[in-house]
Amino acid sequence: MPTCNDITYKLHNHLTELRQQFGVEKIGIFGSYARNEQRPESDIDLLVEFGQPVGFVRFMQLEAHLQDLLGKKVDLVTPKALKPHMGKRILDEVRYVQ
């Protein structure tokens, strides 16, 4: 089972590719992996920001690409999609990849 550090390392090593192929401006980990509370069945929650708007198909292609890259189910969300009651908590705990 990967750790938050493992995921961060892998995303960091592919950040240039994610920027060039998908227009990713920022990407970060939140949820159980960010809190080091993950379990074998946990998915990987990622918050992504784009430099320009992307369509649904491109968004889903990025999610599939990240699942292949990380070898786990990924739940990909944008800041605009965060529900008000959960958004602050997520933004407080997100660990952005540098």
C-alpha positions, 0 to 999 in steps of 0.5 A: 500500500503506497504512502502519502510520500510515495504518491507525492514522489511519483506525482512530483516525478511526473509533474512536467508531463501532467502540465504538458499533456493535461494542463495541470497547474497544481495537484495535491493529495487530501483525505485519508492518504494526506492524514496517513489514515489510509487503508487497503481499500482507500482511494487516493483523493487528489485536488487538481487546478488547471491553467485553463478550463478543461472539458469532461473528457479531458478531465476523465482522461487525466483521472484514468492516467493518474489511476494507471500511474499510481496503481489505485483508484483516484478520486479527482476533484477541482476546487470549484467542485468542492462542497461548501461544508467540506471545502474548507477542511479539504483546503486545510489538509491538502498537500500540494506536490512541488 
